[in-house]
């Protein structure tokens, strides 16, 4: 008996069983419109899987997530490169970035709904906002973390300012994204 108890408790089965029992009891006390029970929830889940609606909604959600993420990258990487490359730009824009990056995306939900409406635009804009600041900050860290000796070697080998920005930043920024994520 002790072996079965240890097996079940170490793997979390007891915790999940207690959670389901609590949920079932709470659903019996409250109306099903307010809190449906576990079996009623499973039946509803089966219904949306069989009808295909679940997969349609998953596809729409993936579209929103990847669109917002891609547009956030498109906006954030050039901004991070500029801020990281030029001290004047960094001094101007870093206070704004440090202010807005600590405001959670949910804090802008009402504003985005008013500005962009209830359609896809507001949902994608929230995701863009949520992804932009981490990407900007990591890009800045990648650019500013490059050793000056590396810059001088590249310039002495004939690199122009343009190729310097593109090529030296590419390898360092990739490393920063890998280790900070």
C-alpha positions as CSV (number, residue, x, y, z in Angstrom):
1,X,0.0,0.0,0.0
2,X,2.8,2.4,0.9
3,X,4.5,1.7,-2.5
4,X,1.3,2.7,-4.4
5,X,0.8,5.8,-2.3
6,X,4.5,6.9,-2.9
7,X,4.1,6.2,-6.6
8,X,0.9,8.3,-6.9
9,X,2.1,11.1,-4.7
10,X,5.5,11.5,-6.3
11,X,4.0,11.8,-9.7
12,X,1.3,14.3,-8.7
13,X,-1.7,12.0,-9.2
14,X,-3.0,12.7,-5.7
15,X,-2.8,16.5,-6.2
16,X,-4.7,16.3,-9.5
17,X,-7.3,14.0,-8.1
18,X,-7.9,16.4,-5.2
19,X,-8.2,19.3,-7.6
20,X,-10.7,17.4,-9.8
21,X,-12.8,16.4,-6.7
22,X,-12.8,20.0,-5.4
23,X,-13.8,21.2,-8.9
24,X,-16.6,18.6,-9.0
25,X,-17.9,19.6,-5.6
26,X,-17.8,23.3,-6.4
27,X,-19.7,22.7,-9.6
28,X,-22.4,20.8,-7.7
29,X,-22.8,23.8,-5.3
30,X,-22.9,26.4,-8.1
31,X,-25.1,26.6,-11.3
32,X,-23.6,24.9,-14.3
33,X,-23.7,28.2,-16.3
34,X,-21.3,29.6,-13.7
35,X,-19.0,26.6,-13.1
36,X,-19.5,23.5,-15.2
37,X,-18.1,20.3,-13.8
38,X,-15.2,18.3,-15.2
39,X,-17.3,15.8,-17.1
40,X,-19.4,18.6,-18.6
41,X,-16.2,20.4,-19.6
42,X,-14.9,17.2,-21.3
43,X,-18.1,16.8,-23.2
44,X,-17.9,20.4,-24.4
45,X,-14.2,19.8,-25.4
46,X,-15.1,16.7,-27.3
47,X,-17.9,18.6,-29.1
48,X,-15.5,21.4,-30.3
49,X,-12.9,18.9,-31.4
50,X,-15.4,16.8,-33.4
51,X,-16.9,19.9,-35.1
52,X,-13.5,21.2,-36.1
53,X,-14.0,24.6,-34.4
54,X,-11.1,24.1,-32.0
55,X,-8.6,23.6,-34.8
56,X,-10.0,26.7,-36.6
57,X,-9.5,28.8,-33.5
58,X,-6.0,27.4,-32.9
59,X,-5.1,28.4,-36.5
60,X,-6.4,31.9,-35.9
61,X,-4.5,32.2,-32.7
62,X,-1.3,31.0,-34.4
63,X,-1.8,33.6,-37.1
64,X,-2.1,36.4,-34.5
65,X,0.9,35.2,-32.5
66,X,3.2,34.8,-35.5
67,X,2.0,38.0,-37.2
68,X,2.6,40.0,-34.0
69,X,5.9,38.3,-33.3
70,X,7.2,38.8,-36.9
71,X,6.1,42.5,-37.0
72,X,7.6,43.0,-33.5
73,X,10.9,41.7,-34.8
74,X,10.8,43.8,-38.0
75,X,10.3,46.9,-35.8
76,X,12.5,46.1,-32.9
77,X,15.8,44.9,-34.5
78,X,16.5,48.1,-36.5
79,X,15.6,50.2,-33.4
80,X,17.9,48.1,-31.2
81,X,20.7,48.3,-33.8
82,X,20.4,52.1,-34.0
83,X,20.2,52.6,-30.2
84,X,23.1,50.1,-29.6
85,X,25.3,51.6,-32.3
86,X,25.0,55.3,-31.6
87,X,25.4,56.8,-28.1
88,X,23.4,59.9,-28.9
89,X,20.4,57.8,-30.0
90,X,20.8,55.6,-26.9
91,X,20.7,58.6,-24.6
92,X,17.6,60.0,-26.3
93,X,15.5,56.8,-26.5
94,X,16.6,54.7,-23.5
95,X,14.5,56.6,-21.0
96,X,11.4,55.9,-23.1
97,X,12.2,52.3,-23.6
98,X,12.9,51.8,-19.8
99,X,9.6,53.5,-19.0
100,X,7.4,51.6,-21.5
101,X,9.0,48.2,-21.1
102,X,7.8,47.8,-17.6
103,X,4.1,48.5,-18.5
104,X,2.5,45.1,-19.1
105,X,0.8,44.6,-22.4
106,X,-2.5,44.0,-20.6
107,X,-2.3,47.6,-19.4
108,X,-2.7,48.9,-22.9
109,X,-5.6,46.6,-23.8
110,X,-8.3,49.2,-23.4
111,X,-6.3,51.8,-25.4
112,X,-5.5,49.3,-28.2
113,X,-9.2,48.3,-28.3
114,X,-10.2,52.0,-28.7
115,X,-7.4,52.8,-31.2
116,X,-7.6,49.6,-33.4
117,X,-11.1,48.3,-32.7
118,X,-12.1,44.8,-31.6
119,X,-10.8,43.1,-34.7
120,X,-7.5,41.4,-35.4
121,X,-5.6,44.6,-35.4
122,X,-5.8,45.2,-31.7
123,X,-4.9,41.7,-30.8
124,X,-1.8,41.7,-33.1
125,X,-0.9,45.2,-31.8
126,X,-0.8,43.8,-28.2
127,X,1.5,41.0,-29.3
128,X,3.7,43.5,-31.2
129,X,4.0,45.6,-28.0
130,X,4.7,42.6,-25.8
131,X,7.5,41.3,-28.1
132,X,9.1,44.6,-29.1
133,X,10.8,45.6,-25.9
134,X,12.6,42.3,-25.1
135,X,13.9,42.2,-28.6
136,X,15.1,45.9,-28.5
137,X,16.9,45.3,-25.2
138,X,18.6,42.1,-26.3
139,X,19.7,43.8,-29.6
140,X,21.1,46.7,-27.7
141,X,22.9,44.3,-25.3
142,X,24.3,42.4,-28.3
143,X,25.6,45.6,-30.1
144,X,27.0,47.2,-27.0
145,X,28.7,44.0,-25.8
146,X,31.0,43.8,-28.9
147,X,34.6,44.3,-28.0
148,X,36.2,47.5,-29.4
149,X,39.2,45.5,-30.6
150,X,36.9,43.5,-32.8
151,X,35.5,46.7,-34.3
152,X,39.1,48.0,-35.0
153,X,40.2,44.7,-36.6
154,X,37.1,44.8,-38.9
155,X,37.8,48.4,-39.9
156,X,41.5,47.7,-40.5
157,X,40.5,44.9,-42.8
158,X,38.5,47.2,-45.0
159,X,35.1,47.0,-43.5
160,X,32.9,50.1,-44.0
161,X,30.6,51.4,-41.4
162,X,27.7,49.7,-43.1
163,X,29.3,46.3,-43.4
164,X,30.5,46.8,-39.8
165,X,27.0,47.3,-38.5
166,X,25.6,44.4,-40.4
167,X,28.2,41.7,-40.1
168,X,29.7,42.2,-36.6
169,X,26.3,42.8,-35.0
170,X,24.9,39.7,-36.7
171,X,27.1,37.1,-34.9
172,X,27.1,38.9,-31.5
173,X,23.4,39.5,-31.4
174,X,22.6,35.9,-32.2
175,X,24.7,34.8,-29.3
176,X,22.9,37.2,-26.9
177,X,19.5,36.0,-28.1
178,X,20.6,32.4,-27.5
179,X,21.9,32.9,-24.0
180,X,19.2,35.3,-22.8
181,X,16.2,33.5,-24.0
